[in-house]
């Protein structure tokens, strides 16, 4: 296996932390980025840095700050000379009636989940394009196309936007030799801090109108109902393992989308259709080459012609 230089956003907990540990265990150099490295995330950073047998380097990076992102990317390039794999994982979710969230809250969720990826891309991609190779991994959500329960609107719309952005970037980076894989987790009510740390509406009065009206029972019923669709043995660490498998594949052999949804909300089926329709459109307008990365002669010569099996790919 060739050692990769990997940068992961949102590595303090959840999928990001699990992915940092999985890729570190696989022998890669992992920059596990997070906010407030010396404060609220100091414990998480110390624990990641101390993982035995892994080269995990905690890195201060706030995806909501262009200055923070630029400093972090510069530090990685100065330290390691390149970025081979960029994992867009940072995100935040909220729970409550759509109307009770203020426009500012919608904007903040969009900033974290979508614009944050743009800040990181603008800082990292010039280095990856200059190298003529690389891999972008985007952690999406089955809610993009699967069954969507209510009271998660700001998070769902932000994730849908991020998924669309990932698909567009894939086509605009293919000729630079940069690959894209979109990882699609289903719901995991336990095993990560995603649901536990969820945000709530800022407009408490508007929330109360729902709580005391015809939706009075929804808040207490909905989260247990979502949890009931997820098998007890569903393991969120499987997302990290699947990312590690994708990273281990040779350039040009990585799947465009990988889904792990124990609840089977239908997203995998719908996304397969959406991706096929998009691919057909590119073929119709003579741009089929954008469906696969253009490998350099050196990379192509070193890549096996047979595609290794990836049992976890959708």
Backbone as numpy.savetxt, mean C-alpha at the origin, in Angstrom:
# Nx Ny Nz CAx CAy CAz Cx Cy Cz
19.39 -14.89 -4.05 18.56 -13.70 -4.05 19.43 -12.45 -4.05
19.08 -11.47 -4.86 19.79 -10.21 -4.90 19.24 -9.28 -3.84
20.12 -8.72 -3.04 19.69 -7.79 -2.00 19.09 -6.53 -2.61
17.93 -6.14 -2.11 17.24 -4.94 -2.58 17.30 -3.85 -1.50
17.31 -2.62 -1.96 17.17 -1.48 -1.06 15.69 -1.10 -1.09
15.03 -1.23 0.05 13.58 -1.08 0.13 13.21 0.08 1.04
12.26 0.88 0.61 11.70 1.94 1.45 10.21 1.66 1.62
9.75 1.63 2.87 8.35 1.38 3.19 7.80 2.57 3.96
6.66 3.09 3.55 6.02 4.15 4.31 5.04 3.56 5.32
4.86 4.26 6.43 3.92 3.81 7.44 4.32 2.50 8.09
5.57 2.44 8.58 6.12 1.17 9.07 6.00 0.98 10.58
5.36 1.88 11.27 5.33 1.77 12.74 4.43 0.65 13.23
3.45 0.25 12.41 2.51 -0.79 12.84 1.85 -1.42 11.62
1.01 -2.42 11.87 0.20 -3.00 10.82 0.97 -3.62 9.68
0.40 -3.49 8.48 1.01 -4.08 7.30 2.43 -3.56 7.07
2.66 -2.28 7.34 3.97 -1.71 7.10 5.04 -2.35 7.97
4.73 -2.50 9.25 5.71 -3.12 10.16 5.93 -4.59 9.81
4.84 -5.30 9.53 4.98 -6.70 9.15 5.80 -6.86 7.88
5.61 -5.95 6.93 6.35 -6.02 5.68 7.83 -5.71 5.90
8.12 -4.75 6.76 9.51 -4.44 7.08 10.20 -5.66 7.67
9.53 -6.35 8.57 10.11 -7.53 9.19 10.28 -8.67 8.18
9.29 -8.86 7.31 9.36 -9.94 6.32 10.48 -9.70 5.32
10.61 -8.46 4.84 11.65 -8.16 3.86 13.02 -8.13 4.51
13.08 -7.69 5.76 14.34 -7.75 6.49 14.81 -9.19 6.68
13.86 -10.06 7.04 14.19 -11.47 7.21 14.63 -12.12 5.91
14.15 -11.58 4.79 14.51 -12.13 3.48 15.88 -11.64 3.01
16.52 -10.78 3.78 17.88 -10.36 3.45 18.00 -9.02 2.76
16.91 -8.26 2.70 16.96 -6.95 2.06 17.31 -5.87 3.07
17.83 -4.76 2.58 18.04 -3.58 3.41 16.74 -2.79 3.41
16.13 -2.63 4.58 14.80 -2.06 4.67 14.84 -0.73 5.43
14.40 0.32 4.77 14.22 1.60 5.43 12.75 1.67 5.86
12.54 1.49 7.15 11.19 1.46 7.71 10.82 2.87 8.15
10.10 3.58 7.28 9.83 4.99 7.56 8.54 5.16 8.36
8.53 6.24 9.15 7.37 6.55 10.00 7.51 7.98 10.50
6.44 8.52 11.03 6.47 9.85 11.64 6.97 9.77 13.07
7.45 10.91 13.57 7.76 11.08 14.99 8.65 9.96 15.53
9.76 9.78 14.84 10.68 8.68 15.16 11.21 8.77 16.59
11.41 9.98 17.08 11.98 10.15 18.42 10.90 10.29 19.49
9.63 10.32 19.09 8.55 10.52 20.04 7.62 9.34 20.13
6.41 9.50 19.58 5.38 8.47 19.73 5.74 7.13 19.09
6.61 7.15 18.09 6.99 5.90 17.42 8.39 5.42 17.79
8.95 5.98 18.85 10.31 5.60 19.25 10.40 4.12 19.60
9.40 3.60 20.29 9.42 2.19 20.69 9.36 1.29 19.47
8.46 1.60 18.55 8.34 0.78 17.34 9.63 0.82 16.54
10.25 1.99 16.44 11.50 2.12 15.69 12.61 1.29 16.33
12.70 1.34 17.65 13.74 0.59 18.35 13.53 -0.91 18.18
12.29 -1.35 18.22 12.00 -2.78 18.07 12.34 -3.26 16.66
12.03 -2.46 15.66 12.36 -2.84 14.29 13.86 -2.89 14.08
14.56 -1.90 14.61 16.02 -1.86 14.45 16.70 -3.04 15.14
16.02 -3.61 16.14 16.62 -4.69 16.93 16.24 -6.09 16.43
15.47 -6.17 15.34 15.07 -7.49 14.83 16.32 -8.28 14.46
16.47 -9.42 15.07 17.68 -10.22 14.89 17.81 -10.74 13.46
19.00 -10.60 12.90 19.28 -11.13 11.58 18.72 -10.32 10.44
18.25 -9.10 10.72 17.67 -8.26 9.67 18.32 -6.88 9.70
18.45 -6.29 8.52 18.99 -4.93 8.40 17.82 -3.98 8.17
17.17 -3.58 9.26 16.02 -2.68 9.21 16.45 -1.35 9.80
16.29 -0.30 9.02 16.76 1.02 9.41 15.58 1.98 9.53
15.15 2.28 10.76 14.05 3.24 10.93 14.41 4.59 10.33
13.42 5.23 9.71 13.66 6.47 8.98 12.52 7.44 9.24
12.85 8.66 9.63 11.83 9.69 9.83 11.28 10.12 8.47
9.96 9.97 8.30 9.32 10.39 7.05 7.84 10.59 7.32
7.37 11.80 7.06 5.95 12.13 7.18 5.42 12.36 5.77
4.55 11.47 5.30 4.07 11.57 3.91 3.26 12.84 3.67
2.86 13.53 4.73 2.11 14.78 4.58 3.00 16.01 4.47
4.30 15.79 4.49 5.25 16.91 4.42 6.24 16.69 3.29
6.22 17.59 2.30 7.17 17.48 1.18 8.59 17.59 1.68
8.84 18.50 2.62 10.20 18.68 3.15 10.68 17.41 3.84
9.81 16.78 4.63 10.18 15.55 5.32 10.48 14.43 4.32
9.64 14.31 3.31 9.84 13.28 2.29 11.15 13.48 1.56
11.42 14.72 1.15 12.65 15.00 0.40 13.90 14.69 1.23
13.87 15.06 2.50 15.01 14.78 3.38 15.21 13.28 3.53
14.11 12.54 3.69 14.20 11.09 3.88 14.76 10.40 2.63
14.26 10.76 1.46 14.74 10.14 0.23 16.21 10.47 0.01
16.59 11.70 0.25 17.99 12.09 0.12 18.87 11.26 1.05
18.37 10.98 2.26 19.14 10.20 3.22 19.35 8.77 2.73
18.31 8.17 2.14 18.43 6.81 1.63 19.44 6.76 0.48
19.36 7.73 -0.44 20.27 7.75 -1.58 21.70 7.99 -1.11
21.86 8.88 -0.17 23.19 9.16 0.35 23.77 7.93 1.06
22.91 7.19 1.75 23.36 6.04 2.53 23.57 4.79 1.68
22.64 4.52 0.76 22.67 3.26 0.01 22.85 3.42 -1.49
22.71 4.65 -1.99 22.97 4.89 -3.41 21.82 4.64 -4.35
20.73 4.03 -3.86 19.62 3.72 -4.77 18.40 3.32 -3.96
17.27 3.23 -4.64 16.04 2.65 -4.09 15.54 1.65 -5.12
15.50 0.39 -4.75 15.05 -0.66 -5.66 13.54 -0.90 -5.56
13.02 -0.81 -4.35 11.62 -1.11 -4.09 11.03 -0.02 -3.21
9.89 0.51 -3.63 9.18 1.52 -2.84 7.80 0.96 -2.51
7.49 0.85 -1.23 6.21 0.30 -0.79 5.35 1.43 -0.23
4.27 1.75 -0.95 3.32 2.77 -0.50 2.31 2.10 0.44
2.54 2.27 1.73 1.68 1.62 2.71 0.98 2.60 3.65
1.58 3.77 3.87 1.03 4.71 4.86 -0.42 5.02 4.56
-1.24 5.01 5.59 -2.66 5.30 5.40 -3.37 5.39 6.74
-4.57 5.87 6.70 -5.36 6.00 7.93 -6.82 5.77 7.56
-7.58 5.19 8.48 -8.99 4.96 8.22 -9.84 5.67 9.27
-11.11 5.86 8.93 -12.06 6.52 9.83 -13.37 5.73 9.82
-14.23 6.02 10.79 -15.50 5.30 10.89 -16.58 6.25 11.37
-17.67 6.34 10.62 -18.78 7.19 11.00 -19.57 7.59 9.76
-20.73 8.23 9.95 -21.54 8.62 8.80 -20.82 9.64 7.94
-20.93 9.48 6.63 -20.20 10.32 5.69 -20.47 11.81 5.92
-21.72 12.15 6.23 -22.10 13.55 6.38 -21.45 14.20 7.60
-21.11 13.42 8.60 -20.57 13.97 9.85 -19.08 14.32 9.77
-18.42 13.87 8.73 -17.02 14.25 8.54 -16.95 15.61 7.84
-16.10 16.47 8.31 -15.97 17.79 7.70 -15.19 17.68 6.39
-15.35 18.68 5.52 -14.54 18.69 4.29 -13.05 18.62 4.58
-12.66 19.25 5.68 -11.23 19.22 6.05 -10.77 17.81 6.39
-11.65 17.01 7.00 -11.28 15.62 7.30 -11.14 14.80 6.03
-12.05 15.02 5.08 -11.92 14.33 3.79 -10.59 14.70 3.13
-10.26 15.98 3.17 -9.02 16.44 2.56 -7.80 15.82 3.24
-7.86 15.69 4.57 -6.73 15.10 5.28 -6.56 13.62 4.94
-7.69 12.89 4.87 -7.61 11.47 4.49 -7.05 11.32 3.08
-7.47 12.20 2.19 -6.95 12.16 0.82 -5.46 12.51 0.81
-5.08 13.44 1.67 -3.68 13.84 1.75 -2.80 12.68 2.19
-3.23 11.96 3.21 -2.45 10.84 3.73 -2.39 9.69 2.72
-3.55 9.30 2.20 -3.65 8.09 1.40 -3.30 8.26 -0.08
-3.41 9.48 -0.59 -3.21 9.69 -2.03 -2.07 10.68 -2.29
-2.23 11.91 -1.81 -1.21 12.92 -2.09 0.12 12.54 -1.46
0.07 11.83 -0.33 1.31 11.37 0.28 2.12 10.48 -0.65
1.44 9.63 -1.42 2.16 8.78 -2.37 2.79 9.62 -3.49
2.11 10.70 -3.84 2.65 11.58 -4.88 3.91 12.30 -4.39
3.90 12.72 -3.13 5.11 13.36 -2.58 6.30 12.39 -2.62
6.05 11.16 -2.19 7.14 10.18 -2.16 7.59 9.83 -3.58
6.65 9.67 -4.50 7.01 9.36 -5.88 7.88 10.45 -6.50
7.48 11.70 -6.28 8.22 12.80 -6.89 9.65 12.88 -6.36
9.86 12.43 -5.14 11.21 12.44 -4.58 12.01 11.21 -4.99
11.35 10.05 -5.07 12.08 8.79 -5.31 12.21 8.42 -6.78
11.20 8.72 -7.58 11.19 8.23 -8.96 12.33 8.76 -9.83
12.78 9.99 -9.69 13.93 10.41 -10.51 15.13 9.48 -10.36
15.36 8.98 -9.15 16.47 8.05 -8.92 16.19 6.69 -9.55
14.97 6.22 -9.45 14.61 4.93 -10.03 14.60 4.99 -11.55
14.12 6.10 -12.11 14.12 6.24 -13.57 15.54 6.32 -14.11
16.41 6.99 -13.36 17.81 7.07 -13.80 18.46 5.70 -13.81
18.03 4.84 -12.89 18.58 3.48 -12.83 17.95 2.58 -13.89
16.79 2.97 -14.41 16.11 2.16 -15.42 15.52 0.88 -14.88
15.22 0.87 -13.58 14.65 -0.33 -12.96 14.02 0.05 -11.63
13.27 -0.87 -11.08 12.66 -0.64 -9.77 11.28 -1.24 -9.70
10.73 -1.23 -8.51 9.41 -1.80 -8.26 8.65 -0.89 -7.31
7.42 -0.51 -7.71 6.50 0.19 -6.83 5.44 -0.79 -6.36
5.28 -0.89 -5.04 4.24 -1.73 -4.44 3.25 -0.79 -3.75
1.99 -0.90 -4.13 0.94 -0.07 -3.55 0.00 -0.94 -2.73
-0.21 -0.59 -1.45 -1.13 -1.35 -0.61 -2.51 -0.71 -0.74
-3.37 -1.38 -1.48 -4.70 -0.87 -1.78 -5.72 -1.46 -0.82
-6.92 -1.73 -1.28 -7.98 -2.29 -0.44 -9.02 -2.95 -1.33
-9.59 -4.06 -0.85 -10.63 -4.73 -1.63 -11.87 -3.85 -1.75
-11.99 -2.84 -0.89 -13.13 -1.93 -0.96 -13.15 -1.12 -2.25
-12.03 -1.09 -2.97 -11.97 -0.36 -4.23 -13.03 -0.86 -5.21
-13.32 -2.16 -5.17 -14.28 -2.72 -6.11 -15.19 -3.78 -5.50
-14.98 -4.12 -4.22 -15.78 -5.16 -3.60 -16.96 -4.58 -2.82
-17.54 -5.43 -1.99 -18.66 -4.98 -1.17 -18.20 -3.93 -0.18
-18.93 -2.82 -0.09 -18.52 -1.73 0.79 -19.61 -1.43 1.82
-19.37 -1.76 3.09 -20.32 -1.39 4.14 -20.30 0.11 4.37
-21.37 0.66 4.93 -21.41 2.11 5.17 -20.50 2.53 6.32
-20.41 3.83 6.52 -19.68 4.47 7.62 -18.16 4.44 7.44
-17.70 4.15 6.24 -16.26 4.17 5.97 -15.94 5.01 4.74
-16.85 5.93 4.41 -16.76 6.65 3.14 -15.45 7.38 2.91
-14.96 8.22 3.83 -13.73 8.97 3.52 -12.54 8.06 3.22
-12.46 6.96 3.96 -11.35 6.01 3.74 -11.52 5.30 2.41
-12.73 4.85 2.12 -12.96 4.12 0.87 -12.68 4.97 -0.36
-13.14 6.22 -0.34 -12.92 7.05 -1.53 -11.44 7.37 -1.71
-10.72 7.53 -0.60 -9.28 7.79 -0.70 -8.54 6.57 -1.25
-8.91 5.39 -0.79 -8.27 4.17 -1.28 -8.57 3.94 -2.76
-9.80 4.25 -3.17 -10.15 4.10 -4.58 -9.31 5.04 -5.44
-9.09 6.25 -4.96 -8.26 7.20 -5.69 -6.82 6.72 -5.77
-6.31 6.18 -4.67 -4.93 5.69 -4.66 -4.75 4.53 -5.62
-5.73 3.63 -5.66 -5.66 2.49 -6.57 -5.64 2.96 -8.02
-6.48 3.94 -8.35 -6.50 4.48 -9.71 -5.17 5.15 -10.05
-4.61 5.86 -9.09 -3.31 6.50 -9.32 -2.23 5.45 -9.56
-2.27 4.37 -8.81 -1.29 3.30 -8.99 -1.37 2.71 -10.39
-2.59 2.50 -10.88 -2.77 1.95 -12.23 -2.24 2.89 -13.29
-2.46 4.18 -13.12 -1.96 5.16 -14.08 -0.43 5.22 -14.06
0.12 5.23 -12.86 1.58 5.26 -12.75 2.21 4.03 -13.41
1.56 2.89 -13.29 2.10 1.67 -13.88 2.36 1.86 -15.37
1.42 2.49 -16.07 1.55 2.69 -17.52 2.59 3.75 -17.85
2.73 4.75 -16.98 3.65 5.84 -17.25 5.09 5.55 -16.81
5.28 4.42 -16.14 6.63 4.05 -15.70 7.16 2.82 -16.43
6.29 2.12 -17.18 6.69 0.87 -17.83 7.89 1.05 -18.75
7.89 2.13 -19.54 9.00 2.34 -20.48 10.29 2.78 -19.79
10.19 3.15 -18.53 11.39 3.45 -17.74 11.95 2.17 -17.10
11.28 1.04 -17.29 11.74 -0.22 -16.70 11.30 -0.41 -15.27
10.32 0.38 -14.81 9.86 0.31 -13.43 8.54 -0.47 -13.37
8.49 -1.47 -12.53 7.31 -2.33 -12.40 6.36 -1.82 -11.32
5.12 -2.27 -11.41 4.10 -1.95 -10.42 3.38 -3.21 -10.00
3.20 -3.37 -8.68 2.33 -4.41 -8.14 1.40 -3.76 -7.13
0.11 -3.99 -7.30 -0.88 -3.47 -6.37 -1.32 -4.62 -5.46
-1.10 -4.46 -4.18 -1.49 -5.47 -3.19 -2.86 -5.09 -2.66
-3.79 -6.06 -2.65 -5.18 -5.76 -2.29 -5.59 -6.59 -1.06
-5.46 -6.02 0.13 -5.94 -6.73 1.32 -7.45 -6.60 1.47
-8.06 -7.61 2.05 -9.45 -7.50 2.47 -9.50 -6.86 3.84
-10.65 -6.94 4.50 -10.81 -6.36 5.84 -10.14 -7.24 6.89
-9.42 -6.59 7.81 -8.81 -7.29 8.94 -9.16 -6.52 10.21
-10.32 -6.81 10.82 -10.74 -6.08 12.02 -9.80 -6.26 13.20
-9.04 -7.36 13.21 -8.07 -7.59 14.26 -6.72 -7.93 13.64
-5.69 -7.85 14.45 -4.35 -8.20 13.99 -3.53 -7.01 13.52
-4.18 -5.86 13.32 -3.49 -4.61 13.02 -4.18 -3.51 13.83
-3.60 -2.31 13.79 -4.21 -1.18 14.50 -5.17 -0.40 13.61
-5.46 -0.92 12.43 -6.23 -0.18 11.44 -7.59 0.23 11.99
-8.33 -0.73 12.49 -9.65 -0.43 13.04 -9.54 0.19 14.44
-8.59 -0.30 15.23 -8.46 0.19 16.60 -8.13 1.69 16.66
-7.33 2.17 15.72 -6.91 3.57 15.70 -7.75 4.43 14.75
-8.91 3.96 14.39 -9.73 4.67 13.41 -10.13 6.06 13.91
-10.22 6.99 12.95 -10.67 8.32 13.28 -12.19 8.39 13.33
-12.71 9.47 13.91 -14.15 9.65 14.05 -14.54 11.00 13.49
-15.82 11.21 13.20 -16.25 12.49 12.64 -15.97 13.66 13.58
-15.60 14.79 13.02 -15.36 15.99 13.81 -16.66 16.68 14.20
-17.70 16.47 13.41 -18.98 17.11 13.68 -19.82 16.18 14.57
-19.64 16.33 15.89 -20.32 15.45 16.84 -21.83 15.64 16.80
-22.29 16.85 16.54 -23.73 17.10 16.50 -24.37 16.36 15.33
-23.70 16.38 14.17 -24.22 15.67 13.00 -24.18 14.15 13.25
-23.13 13.69 13.92 -23.04 12.28 14.29 -24.21 11.88 15.19
-24.53 12.76 16.14 -25.62 12.46 17.08 -26.97 12.34 16.37
-27.16 13.10 15.31 -28.42 13.00 14.57 -28.58 11.61 13.96
-27.49 11.02 13.52 -27.54 9.65 13.00 -27.71 8.65 14.14
-26.99 8.87 15.23 -27.05 7.94 16.35 -28.41 7.91 17.02
-29.13 9.03 16.95 -30.45 9.11 17.59 -31.60 9.00 16.59
-31.28 8.72 15.32 -32.30 8.63 14.29 -32.47 7.21 13.79
-32.82 7.07 12.51 -33.09 5.72 11.97 -31.85 4.84 11.87
-30.66 5.44 12.04 -29.43 4.64 11.99 -28.86 4.41 13.39
-29.70 4.53 14.40 -29.23 4.45 15.78 -28.49 3.16 16.10
-28.89 2.07 15.48 -28.28 0.78 15.80 -27.06 0.45 14.94
-26.78 1.28 13.93 -25.76 0.90 12.95 -24.35 0.91 13.54
-24.05 1.91 14.34 -22.70 2.02 14.88 -22.31 0.79 15.68
-23.21 0.31 16.51 -22.90 -0.86 17.34 -22.96 -2.17 16.56
-23.75 -2.21 15.49 -23.91 -3.46 14.74 -22.85 -3.66 13.66
-22.36 -2.56 13.09 -21.61 -2.67 11.86 -20.25 -3.33 12.03
-19.46 -2.90 13.00 -18.12 -3.47 13.14 -18.16 -4.97 13.47
-19.03 -5.41 14.40 -19.15 -6.86 14.61 -19.62 -7.60 13.35
-20.49 -6.94 12.56 -20.97 -7.59 11.33 -19.83 -7.77 10.33
-18.99 -6.74 10.20 -17.82 -6.86 9.31 -16.90 -7.96 9.80
-16.64 -7.97 11.11 -15.75 -8.98 11.68 -16.27 -10.39 11.46
-17.58 -10.55 11.44 -18.16 -11.88 11.29 -17.90 -12.48 9.91
-17.56 -11.64 8.93 -17.30 -12.14 7.59 -15.86 -12.63 7.41
-15.02 -12.34 8.40 -13.60 -12.68 8.30 -13.32 -13.96 9.08
-12.79 -15.00 8.44 -12.49 -16.25 9.15 -11.54 -16.03 10.32
-11.69 -16.82 11.35 -10.86 -16.65 12.55 -9.38 -16.84 12.27
-9.05 -17.66 11.27 -7.64 -17.92 10.98 -7.05 -16.94 9.97
-7.79 -15.89 9.61 -7.25 -14.90 8.67 -6.05 -14.21 9.30
-4.94 -14.19 8.59 -3.69 -13.69 9.14 -3.22 -12.46 8.36
-3.25 -11.26 8.96 -2.79 -10.07 8.24 -1.33 -10.14 7.82
-0.53 -10.96 8.52 0.88 -11.10 8.14 1.03 -11.73 6.76
-0.04 -12.34 6.25 0.02 -12.92 4.90 0.23 -11.83 3.86
-0.24 -10.61 4.12 0.00 -9.50 3.21 1.49 -9.24 3.08
2.18 -9.23 4.21 3.64 -9.01 4.19 4.35 -10.14 3.47
3.90 -11.37 3.68 4.53 -12.51 3.01 4.35 -12.41 1.49
3.20 -11.96 1.06 2.95 -11.86 -0.38 3.76 -10.73 -1.01
3.93 -9.66 -0.27 4.80 -8.59 -0.76 6.23 -9.12 -0.89
6.69 -9.87 0.10 8.04 -10.43 0.04 8.20 -11.36 -1.15
7.16 -12.14 -1.47 7.22 -13.03 -2.63 7.33 -12.24 -3.93
6.58 -11.15 -4.02 6.63 -10.32 -5.23 8.02 -9.71 -5.39
8.58 -9.20 -4.31 9.92 -8.59 -4.37 10.96 -9.62 -4.80
10.77 -10.87 -4.39 11.74 -11.91 -4.71 11.70 -12.35 -6.18
10.61 -12.07 -6.87 10.51 -12.48 -8.27 11.46 -11.67 -9.15
11.88 -12.23 -10.28 12.78 -11.51 -11.19 12.06 -10.33 -11.84
12.80 -9.31 -12.22 12.19 -8.19 -12.95 11.45 -8.68 -14.20
10.29 -8.11 -14.44 9.49 -8.51 -15.59 8.55 -9.66 -15.32
8.67 -10.30 -14.16 7.86 -11.47 -13.84 6.87 -11.21 -12.71
6.79 -9.99 -12.25 5.94 -9.69 -11.10 4.49 -9.42 -11.53
3.52 -9.90 -10.78 2.11 -9.69 -11.13 1.70 -8.25 -10.92
0.75 -7.80 -11.72 0.25 -6.44 -11.59 -0.58 -6.28 -10.32
-1.33 -7.32 -9.96 -2.20 -7.22 -8.78 -2.19 -8.54 -8.01
-2.13 -8.44 -6.69 -2.15 -9.61 -5.81 -3.20 -9.34 -4.73
-4.12 -10.26 -4.56 -5.22 -10.08 -3.61 -5.16 -11.12 -2.50
-5.42 -10.67 -1.27 -5.62 -11.59 -0.16 -6.81 -11.07 0.64
-7.95 -11.69 0.44 -9.19 -11.24 1.05 -9.94 -12.44 1.63
-9.63 -12.80 2.88 -10.30 -13.96 3.48 -11.82 -13.81 3.54
-12.33 -12.57 3.61 -13.78 -12.36 3.67 -14.45 -12.53 2.31
-13.66 -12.52 1.25 -14.16 -12.70 -0.12 -15.34 -11.76 -0.40
-15.04 -10.45 -0.37 -16.09 -9.46 -0.59 -16.38 -9.18 -2.06
-15.72 -9.91 -2.96 -15.98 -9.75 -4.38 -15.01 -8.82 -5.10
-14.16 -8.15 -4.35 -13.23 -7.21 -4.96 -12.29 -7.86 -5.95
-11.83 -9.06 -5.64 -10.88 -9.75 -6.53 -11.50 -10.00 -7.90
-12.76 -10.40 -7.91 -13.46 -10.67 -9.17 -13.65 -9.38 -9.96
-14.14 -8.36 -9.30 -14.42 -7.09 -9.99 -13.14 -6.44 -10.50
-12.07 -6.47 -9.70 -10.82 -5.86 -10.12 -10.21 -6.58 -11.31
-10.40 -7.90 -11.37 -9.89 -8.65 -12.53 -10.55 -8.17 -13.81
-11.85 -7.89 -13.74 -12.57 -7.39 -14.90 -12.11 -5.97 -15.25
-11.99 -5.13 -14.24 -11.55 -3.75 -14.47 -10.17 -3.71 -15.11
-9.24 -4.50 -14.56 -7.89 -4.52 -15.10 -7.86 -5.03 -16.54
-8.70 -6.02 -16.84 -8.75 -6.55 -18.20 -9.29 -5.50 -19.18
-10.33 -4.79 -18.77 -10.89 -3.75 -19.63 -9.87 -2.64 -19.90
-9.14 -2.26 -18.87 -8.13 -1.22 -19.05 -7.02 -1.69 -19.98
-6.63 -2.96 -19.82 -5.58 -3.50 -20.70 -6.05 -3.55 -22.15
-7.31 -3.93 -22.35 -7.84 -3.99 -23.71 -7.87 -2.62 -24.37
-8.16 -1.59 -23.59 -8.16 -0.24 -24.13 -6.77 0.15 -24.62
-5.76 -0.19 -23.85 -4.39 0.11 -24.28 -4.04 -0.63 -25.56
-4.48 -1.87 -25.66 -4.20 -2.63 -26.89 -4.92 -1.99 -28.09
-6.15 -1.53 -27.88 -6.92 -0.93 -28.97 -6.26 0.33 -29.52
-5.58 1.08 -28.65 -4.97 2.32 -29.12 -3.47 2.17 -29.40
-3.02 0.91 -29.48 -1.64 0.65 -29.89 -0.60 0.88 -28.82
-0.99 0.77 -27.55 -0.05 1.00 -26.45 0.10 -0.22 -25.55
0.03 -1.40 -26.16 0.13 -2.63 -25.38 1.47 -2.77 -24.68
2.51 -2.10 -25.20 3.82 -2.21 -24.56 3.82 -1.64 -23.14
2.83 -0.79 -22.83 2.77 -0.19 -21.50 2.27 -1.16 -20.43
1.86 -2.35 -20.86 1.35 -3.33 -19.91 2.45 -4.10 -19.19
3.66 -4.03 -19.71 4.79 -4.71 -19.08 5.98 -3.76 -19.05
6.84 -3.85 -18.05 7.99 -2.95 -17.99 8.98 -3.24 -19.12
9.58 -2.20 -19.62 10.62 -2.35 -20.64 11.95 -2.56 -19.91
12.47 -3.78 -19.99 13.69 -4.11 -19.27 14.92 -3.70 -20.08
15.94 -3.25 -19.37 17.21 -2.97 -20.03 17.83 -4.26 -20.52
18.77 -4.18 -21.43 19.40 -5.39 -21.97 20.07 -6.19 -20.86
20.68 -5.49 -19.92 21.36 -6.17 -18.82 20.36 -6.91 -17.95
19.26 -6.23 -17.61 18.24 -6.85 -16.77 17.58 -8.02 -17.48
17.26 -7.83 -18.76 16.60 -8.90 -19.52 17.48 -10.13 -19.62
18.77 -9.93 -19.81 19.68 -11.07 -19.93 19.78 -11.85 -18.64
19.59 -11.17 -17.51 19.72 -11.83 -16.22 18.41 -12.39 -15.71
17.31 -12.19 -16.46 15.99 -12.62 -16.03 15.62 -13.94 -16.68
15.25 -14.96 -15.89 14.83 -16.24 -16.45 13.61 -16.06 -17.34
13.54 -16.84 -18.43 12.43 -16.69 -19.36 11.13 -17.25 -18.80
11.22 -18.26 -17.96 10.01 -18.85 -17.38 9.59 -18.05 -16.18
8.29 -17.83 -16.04 7.79 -17.08 -14.91 7.62 -18.02 -13.72
8.27 -17.75 -12.57 8.11 -18.61 -11.41 6.68 -18.58 -10.91
6.24 -19.68 -10.34 4.88 -19.74 -9.80 4.76 -18.82 -8.60
3.68 -18.09 -8.52 3.39 -17.25 -7.35 2.01 -17.66 -6.88
1.98 -18.56 -5.95 0.72 -19.15 -5.53 -0.22 -18.11 -4.92
0.35 -16.98 -4.46 -0.47 -15.98 -3.79 -1.01 -14.94 -4.73
-0.64 -14.99 -6.00 -1.08 -13.93 -6.91 -2.52 -14.16 -7.34
-3.20 -13.01 -7.58 -4.58 -13.13 -8.04 -4.61 -13.49 -9.50
